[in-house]
Amino acid sequence: MEFGLLLAYLALGTMAVTPIYYGSFASVKWPKSKKKNTKKNLDADSSSEEEESTNEPLTLRDAYLFPIIGSFVLFSLYVVFKLLDVYYVNYLVTAYFGFLGTGALTIVGVLIIKNTIGIKYNTYKIALLKKAEEIYSVNFTAIHIAAFFLSLILTTFYVATKNWIASNIFGLAFAFNAIQILTLDSFQTGITLLSGLFFYDIFWVFGTEVMVTVAKNFDAPIKVVWPKQFFGLQPEEALQFTMLGLGDIVVPGIYVALCLRFDHNNYLKKNPNAKRHSKFPTPYFNTCITAYILGLVTTIVVMHTFKAAQPALLYLSPACILSVLTTGLFKNQLREVFTYSTEEKDGNKNEKDKKDKKKKKGDKDSSESEGDEGSVIQRNIKTDDKTSDISGTSVDDEDYVEISAATESTNAKSKKSKKKSLKKKSK
């Protein structure tokens, strides 16, 4: 094997594993600190809340639909490239992905700058209000502004030059954000998704020319590439590239991230008072990401041997699935693996939210009832002003009872006197 080609394969492997590793850890959410609300704890909680996403996890239904929707989109792109001029299609695609890429790069840039510099910064908030009620809000810092402008510069450079290095940076940013945000709700969903895309990849790569045609003509950062001859002065048009689709990174990546969250969940069960961001054992994560690397190596070896494109998920899906099942069997935790669900983990949070809503509703009702009582008191005071000498006094609940009682007794006496007068008249 030539040195340039070996370097290309190593580069592809590195670019595949890097977003999976860091995206998996970014997807782990720590519970809020139960300790005293010191400034340090509040700052830690608020900073983590900024980065947490509220996206719904992928369910079993989504896993069944994924290969179907993916096939529809893939074939639609194939038809578009066959019927329309590739130049104009890629022009629109470039504008669209340039817009998305700016946001993705900003998010990654903020994380890198925060972890690199490590300085305190002020947080600003822009809120959209309607009748004093917050509809939407955005929190940002000076770091966000700096990262945004840097991303804008890189986006402009990519749109103008279509440089392959800039394209790779966009692709890695997309992969990182997808692995961080897209979460699987259970291992059943993950296994179903990988199994469905296993057959999807085989059909569209081996059965048709659709996958290869779209990958070659779709000039957008949906893949990472590396030249086979990296060294030497050659124009970019003359370079030959090896490539790996982002789907072969993101789909196994969200499964690897699920393994890490499962490890984290097991750790918190044994250590409920663990400090935020403390280290924890990661047997399932280590096994799964190792299996992914071995599956990727197998893909490259087969591709190099037969000189033909290979569906990477043909090797990656079984590797990732079997790694979890083997680890669960070895640790005698297969039941825990198949019963684990992120919805159960978030159940307490949902119950708490429901309780808070009920409490707020109760407080609102009680305040309304208190307001009604207040108006009743005011009306009674006005009534009592006519029948007794209490005008101008401040009245509390006890006074209200006394006033009501006094009024009732006065009314009773007046009724009795009326009855007596009627009896006298009748006589």
C-alpha positions in Angstrom: 0.0 0.0 0.0 1.3 3.4 -0.9 2.2 5.8 1.9 -0.2 8.5 0.6 -3.1 6.1 0.5 -2.3 4.8 4.0 -2.2 8.4 5.2 -5.6 9.0 3.6 -7.2 6.0 5.4 -5.7 7.1 8.7 -7.1 10.6 8.2 -10.5 9.3 7.4 -10.5 7.1 10.5 -9.4 10.0 12.7 -12.0 12.3 11.3 -14.7 9.6 11.9 -13.8 8.8 15.5 -13.2 12.4 16.7 -16.8 13.7 16.4 -18.1 10.5 17.8 -15.9 10.6 20.9 -16.4 14.3 21.8 -20.1 14.4 20.6 -20.8 11.4 22.9 -19.5 13.2 26.0 -21.3 16.4 25.0 -24.6 14.4 24.9 -24.2 13.4 28.6 -26.4 15.6 30.9 -25.5 15.8 34.6 -28.3 16.4 37.1 -28.4 19.8 38.9 -26.3 20.2 42.0 -28.2 19.2 45.2 -25.8 21.1 47.3 -26.4 24.6 48.8 -27.1 27.2 46.2 -23.7 28.9 46.2 -22.7 31.2 43.4 -20.3 28.5 42.1 -23.0 25.8 41.9 -25.5 28.2 40.3 -23.0 29.2 37.7 -22.2 25.6 36.9 -25.9 24.8 36.6 -26.7 27.8 34.4 -23.7 27.1 32.1 -24.8 23.5 31.6 -28.4 24.6 31.0 -27.2 26.8 28.1 -25.8 23.8 26.3 -28.6 21.3 27.0 -31.0 20.6 24.3 -34.7 20.0 24.7 -35.1 17.8 21.6 -37.2 14.7 21.8 -35.3 11.4 21.5 -35.6 9.2 18.5 -38.2 6.5 19.2 -38.8 3.0 17.8 -41.3 4.4 15.3 -38.6 6.9 14.1 -36.2 4.0 13.7 -38.7 2.1 11.5 -39.3 5.2 9.3 -35.7 6.2 9.0 -34.7 3.8 6.2 -37.9 4.6 4.3 -37.5 8.4 4.5 -33.8 8.1 3.7 -34.5 6.0 0.6 -37.0 8.6 -0.6 -34.6 11.5 -0.1 -31.7 9.6 -1.7 -33.7 8.6 -4.8 -35.2 12.1 -5.1 -31.6 13.6 -5.2 -30.6 11.0 -7.8 -33.6 12.0 -10.0 -32.7 15.7 -9.5 -29.1 15.2 -10.6 -30.3 13.2 -13.6 -32.8 15.8 -14.8 -31.3 19.1 -13.8 -27.9 20.8 -14.4 -25.6 19.8 -11.6 -24.1 23.3 -11.4 -27.4 25.0 -10.5 -28.4 22.3 -8.0 -25.1 22.5 -6.2 -25.4 26.3 -6.2 -28.6 26.1 -4.2 -27.2 23.3 -2.0 -24.1 25.4 -1.2 -26.2 28.4 -0.1 -28.3 26.1 2.1 -25.4 24.3 3.7 -23.5 27.5 4.1 -26.3 28.9 6.3 -26.5 25.6 8.3 -22.7 25.4 8.6 -22.4 28.9 10.1 -24.7 27.8 13.0 -23.0 24.4 13.4 -19.5 26.0 13.4 -20.6 28.6 15.9 -21.8 26.0 18.4 -18.5 24.0 18.1 -16.4 27.2 18.2 -18.1 28.3 21.5 -17.3 24.9 23.1 -13.7 25.0 21.9 -13.1 28.6 23.1 -14.8 28.0 26.5 -12.7 24.9 27.2 -9.5 26.5 25.9 -9.6 29.9 27.5 -11.5 29.0 30.7 -12.3 32.6 31.7 -15.4 34.1 33.2 -17.8 35.9 30.9 -21.0 37.8 31.2 -24.2 36.3 29.8 -26.6 38.4 27.9 -30.2 37.6 27.1 -32.6 38.7 24.3 -36.2 37.8 25.0 -39.3 38.1 22.8 -42.3 39.1 25.1 -46.0 39.2 24.5 -48.1 40.8 27.3 -45.2 40.4 29.7 -45.0 36.7 28.9 -41.7 35.3 27.5 -42.3 33.6 24.2 -38.7 33.0 23.1 -35.3 33.9 24.5 -31.7 33.6 23.4 -28.7 33.6 25.8 -25.3 34.6 24.4 -21.9 35.8 25.5 -19.0 37.6 23.9 -17.6 34.2 23.0 -20.7 33.4 20.9 -20.3 36.7 19.0 -16.6 35.9 18.3 -17.3 32.3 17.3 -20.1 33.5 15.0 -17.9 35.9 13.1 -15.1 33.4 12.8 -17.7 30.9 11.4 -19.0 33.5 9.0 -15.4 34.1 7.6 -14.9 30.3 7.1 -18.3 30.0 5.5 -17.5 32.7 3.0 -14.2 31.1 2.2 -15.9 27.7 1.6 -18.6 29.1 -0.6 -16.1 31.0 -2.7 -13.5 28.2 -3.1 -15.2 24.9 -2.2 -11.9 24.0 -0.6 -11.9 20.4 0.6 -10.4 21.2 4.0 -13.1 23.8 4.7 -15.7 21.2 3.6 -14.2 18.7 6.1 -14.5 21.2 8.9 -18.1 21.8 8.1 -18.7 18.0 7.9 -17.1 17.4 11.3 -19.1 20.2 12.8 -22.4 18.7 11.4 -21.4 15.3 12.7 -20.5 16.6 16.2 -23.8 18.5 16.5 -25.9 15.6 15.3 -24.3 13.2 17.8 -24.8 15.7 20.6 -28.4 16.5 19.8 -29.9 13.4 18.3 -30.5 10.9 21.1 -31.9 7.4 21.0 -34.5 6.6 23.7 -33.4 2.9 24.2 -31.1 0.2 22.9 -34.1 -1.4 21.1 -34.5 1.7 19.0 -30.7 1.8 18.4 -30.6 -1.8 17.3 -33.6 -1.4 15.1 -32.1 1.7 13.5 -28.7 0.1 12.8 -30.4 -3.0 11.4 -32.7 -1.1 9.1 -29.9 1.0 7.7 -27.8 -2.2 7.4 -30.1 -3.4 4.7 -30.6 0.2 3.3 -26.9 0.6 2.7 -26.5 -2.9 1.1 -29.4 -2.2 -1.3 -28.4 1.3 -2.4 -24.7 0.5 -2.8 -24.7 -3.0 -4.2 -28.1 -3.1 -5.8 -28.0 0.2 -7.6 -25.8 3.1 -8.7 -27.8 5.6 -6.8 -25.7 6.0 -3.6 -22.4 6.3 -5.5 -23.9 8.7 -8.0 -25.3 11.1 -5.4 -22.2 11.0 -3.3 -20.0 12.0 -6.3 -22.2 14.7 -7.6 -23.6 16.2 -4.4 -21.1 19.0 -3.7 -21.8 19.6 -0.1 -20.2 18.9 3.3 -22.1 15.6 3.7 -18.9 13.6 3.7 -15.2 13.8 4.8 -12.5 13.4 2.2 -8.8 13.1 2.0 -6.5 13.1 -1.1 -4.7 9.9 -2.0 -1.6 11.9 -2.9 -1.4 14.5 -0.1 2.2 15.5 -0.7 3.3 17.2 -3.9 2.3 20.4 -5.7 -0.9 19.5 -7.6 -4.0 21.5 -8.4 -7.0 20.5 -6.4 -8.8 19.4 -9.6 -6.2 16.8 -10.2 -6.4 15.3 -6.7 -8.1 11.9 -6.2 -10.0 11.6 -2.9 -11.0 8.8 -0.6 -14.3 9.6 1.2 -16.5 8.6 4.0 -20.2 9.7 4.3 -21.4 11.5 7.4 -24.1 8.9 7.7 -21.4 6.3 8.5 -20.3 8.6 11.3 -23.5 10.0 12.7 -25.7 6.8 12.8 -23.2 4.6 14.7 -22.2 7.7 16.6 -25.5 8.2 18.2 -25.5 4.6 19.2 -22.0 4.9 20.8 -23.3 8.0 22.6 -26.2 6.0 23.9 -23.7 3.5 25.4 -21.9 6.3 27.2 -25.1 7.7 28.7 -26.0 4.1 29.8 -22.6 4.0 31.5 -23.3 7.4 33.1 -26.7 6.2 34.3 -25.2 3.1 35.9 -22.6 5.3 37.7 -25.3 7.7 39.0 -27.3 4.8 40.4 -24.4 3.7 42.4 -23.2 7.2 43.2 -26.2 9.5 43.5 -24.2 12.3 45.2 -21.4 12.3 42.6 -19.8 15.6 41.7 -20.6 17.2 38.4 -18.3 16.1 35.6 -16.5 13.6 37.7 -14.9 10.6 35.9 -17.0 7.4 35.7 -16.3 3.9 34.3 -17.3 3.5 30.6 -17.2 -0.2 29.7 -20.0 -0.1 27.1 -18.7 3.1 25.5 -15.2 1.7 25.3 -16.3 -1.6 23.8 -18.6 0.0 21.3 -16.2 2.7 20.0 -13.5 0.0 19.7 -15.9 -2.1 17.7 -16.7 0.9 15.5 -13.0 1.4 14.8 -12.5 -2.3 14.0 -15.6 -2.2 11.7 -14.2 0.9 9.9 -10.8 -0.9 9.4 -12.6 -3.9 8.0 -14.5 -1.6 5.6 -11.3 0.0 4.4 -9.5 -3.3 4.0 -12.3 -4.8 1.9 -12.7 -1.7 -0.2 -8.9 -1.6 -0.9 -8.8 -5.3 -1.7 -11.7 -5.4 -4.1 -11.2 -1.9 -5.5 -14.9 -1.1 -5.1 -17.1 1.1 -2.9 -18.4 -0.6 0.2 -21.5 0.0 2.3 -19.7 0.9 5.6 -22.8 0.1 7.7 -22.5 -3.5 6.4 -19.6 -3.8 8.8 -20.3 -1.0 11.4 -23.9 -2.0 12.3 -23.1 -5.6 13.4 -19.9 -4.5 15.1 -21.7 -1.9 17.3 -24.7 -4.1 18.1 -22.7 -7.2 19.0 -20.3 -5.1 21.2 -23.1 -4.0 23.5 -24.7 -7.5 23.6 -21.4 -9.1 24.3 -20.5 -6.6 27.1 -24.0 -7.0 28.6 -23.7 -10.8 28.6 -20.2 -10.7 30.1 -21.3 -8.3 32.9 -24.6 -10.1 33.4 -26.5 -6.9 32.6 -28.5 -7.8 29.4 -31.8 -7.2 31.3 -30.6 -3.7 32.3 -29.5 -3.0 28.7 -32.9 -3.8 27.2 -34.9 -2.1 30.0 -32.9 1.1 29.9 -34.8 4.1 28.6 -33.9 7.8 28.5 -37.6 8.5 29.0 -37.5 6.8 32.4 -34.4 8.9 33.3 -36.3 12.0 32.3 -39.5 10.8 34.1 -38.7 12.5 37.3 -38.1 15.7 35.5 -41.5 15.5 33.7 -43.3 14.7 36.9 -41.6 17.6 38.6 -42.7 19.9 35.7 -46.3 18.7 36.0 -46.2 19.3 39.8 -44.8 22.8 39.2 -47.6 23.5 36.7 -50.3 22.2 39.1 -48.7 24.3 41.9 -48.7 27.4 39.7 -52.3 26.7 38.7 -53.3 26.2 42.3 -51.6 29.4 43.3 -53.4 31.3 40.5 -56.7 29.8 41.6 -56.1 30.7 45.2 -55.1 34.2 44.3 -58.3 34.6 42.3 -60.3 33.3 45.2 -58.5 35.6 47.5 -59.4 38.4 45.2 -63.0 37.4 45.2 -63.0 37.3 49.0 -61.5 40.7 49.0 -64.3 42.1 46.9 -66.8 40.4 49.1 -65.2 42.0 52.2 -65.4 45.3 50.5 -69.0 44.9 49.6 -69.8 43.8 53.1 -68.0 46.7 54.6 -70.2 49.0 52.4 -73.3 47.2 53.6 -72.2 47.4 57.2 -71.5 51.1 56.8 -75.3 51.6 56.5 -76.2 49.5 59.5 -73.3 50.1 61.9 -70.6 52.7 62.8 -67.5 51.0 61.3 -66.9 53.1 58.2 -63.2 54.0 57.6 -61.7 51.1 59.5 -59.3 48.5 58.1 -60.8 45.1 58.2 -59.0 41.7 58.4 -60.6 38.2 58.3 -61.6 38.2 61.9 -63.2 41.6 61.6 -65.1 40.3 58.6 -66.5 37.4 60.6 -67.6 39.8 63.4 -69.1 42.3 61.0 -71.0 39.5 59.2 -72.3 38.1 62.5 -73.3 41.6 63.6 -75.1 42.2 60.4 -77.0 38.9 60.6 -78.0 39.6 64.2 -79.2 43.1 63.2 -81.2 41.7 60.3 -82.7 39.0 62.6 -83.9 41.6 65.1 -85.4 43.7 62.4 -87.3 40.7 61.1 -88.7 39.9 64.6 -89.8 43.5 65.1 -91.6 43.4 61.7 -93.4 40.2 62.7 -94.5 41.7 66.0 -95.9 44.8 64.3 -97.8 42.7 61.9 -99.4 40.6 64.7 -100.5 43.8 66.5 -102.1 45.1 63.3 -104.0 41.8 62.8 -105.3 42.0 66.3 
